[in-house]
Amino acid sequence: MIVTLIIVCEIGFWVLLAAGLATRYLLRMPRTGLGILLMEPLLEIVLLVVTALDLENGADPSWKHGLAALYIGYTVGHGHRTINWLDGHAAHRYGGAPPPVKPPRHGAGRARHEGRVWLGTVIGAAVATGLLQLAVWYVGDAARTGSLESWMHTSWRIVAFHGVFALSYALFPKKAPKASARTESGREPVRAESRPGGGLR
């Protein structure tokens, strides 16, 4: 049941995202569209409640509960960035806004961008660890919570692997081609503040 609900939540995430952006830009109803987008966290709340009820009803803690915690953590850490990225593209495509600024591809700018993405993974792991630890305390039986503790270690191994990947951009920065070296000095281009629509603030 938990795995099925995770799949449903993932599908629901993209359905709500598509509906929110379509309402916001195609139907020209920005407030309604924003309201739909703000419903996204409800999916994670439903998953959290069902997972807690499953444990309360006597289910043995397993990899399914750990996966649910990791999914919720990932959504908290990276969901907002994903929504903003797609909102910027929809605003440009359908709302007349300037093209969204692409992340730097070279030098210190790219390293900072990868560092910010990595921080999302850290936040996700922290949220997942917190939920898993609450589950461990709730169950209160070390003989039954081994799988939950294993998922805690898994979440921080993901952080470590992602951290090494992000750090590689700082230690071995990719050099910009000479033609674009003057325009890519490690700073991200300034986004226009007065664009109509687009970008959740």
Buried (B, 14 or more C-beta within 10 A) or exposed (E): EBEEBBEBBBEBBEEBBEBBBBBBBEEEBBEBBBEBBEEBBEBBEBBBEBBBEBBEEEBEBBBBBBBBBBBBBBBBBBBBEBBBEBBBBBBBBBBEBBEBEEBBEBBBBBBBBBBEBBBBBBBBBBBBBBBBBBBBEEBEEEEBBEBBBEBBEBBBEBBEEBBEEBBEBBEEBEEBEEEEEEEBEBEBEEEEEEBEBBBBE
